[in-house]
Amino acid sequence: MPINESRIHPEDTVFKTHIFQVKDIAEKLDIPEKNFYKRVSEFVSRLQDKKVVIKEKSMNSTLSAHWLAAARYCHGKGND
C-alpha cells in the first residue's frame, strides 16, 4: 500500500502493526537519496519521542500517547 493512503482510521479500536519501506518514507518526506536510511531513522526516532494528546469530552478525560509505540528496521530487506 502506498504511504499516501491512510492506514489508521478513527473507527480502529486496536493497535495494528504497519510496515513501511524506508524508501517510501524518504520519498514522502522529500529526503534525497543520499543518506536517506540514516535520515529516516533519525526522523522515526524523533517521532517516537513526540506525544499526541486527545481530549475525550464524552469520557471527561485526556489521553496522552506516543505517536509510535515501537519501530523496527529490518536490515537488508529494502527490496522486499
N, C-alpha and C positions, 0 to 999 in steps of 0.2 A: 504494500500500500504506500503510495507516495506520501511524503511527510506533510504536504499541504492539506491533507484530509484529516479531519479531527478524529482522534481515536478515543477521546474521553468525552462522555456525554452527560448532561445533567441528570438523566434518569439512572445512571450507573449507581449501583448500591454496594459493589465490592471493588476492591483494588485489583487491577489486572496488570499483567506483565506486558509491556510493549517493547518491541525490538525495532531499532533503527540502525541503518548503516551510517557510519561516520561520514562517508562521502555525501550522503543525502543531507545530513545536519549541516555540514560545512557549506553546501550549496545554498541551503535555505538561509543561512546566516551571512551569506556573501563573504565567506572566508576563502581566500585564494588557495590554490593547490599547494603552494609552498607551506610546509609545516601544519597542514590542516588537522592532522591527527592530534598533535600537541595542543593546538588552539581549541579544538572541540573538547578535548579532555579538560582543559582549564575552564572552559565555559560550563561544562557539566558539573565540575567541582564547585564552582561559584553558585550554580543553580541549586545544588544540594544544601547550601548554607542559607538560602533565602526561604522566607516563610510566606505563607498566604494566610490571611485572617478573614474568616467568614462569619458575619453576624447573622445568627439564625433567630429572627424575630419570633417565629412560631414556637420555638422552644425556649425563648428568653435566654439564649446562650451565645457564646462566641467560640468558634472552632479555630484553633491555630495549628497549622501543619506545615511541613516542609514540602516544597514543590516536588522533590524526588525523594522517595524513601531509600532507594538504592540505585546504583548504576554499575553495570559490569561491561568491561571491554574485553571482547574475545579476540585475542591476538591471532593474526593470520587468517581471519575469517572475512576479510574485506571484499572478496569476490562472491561470497555466498548469497 
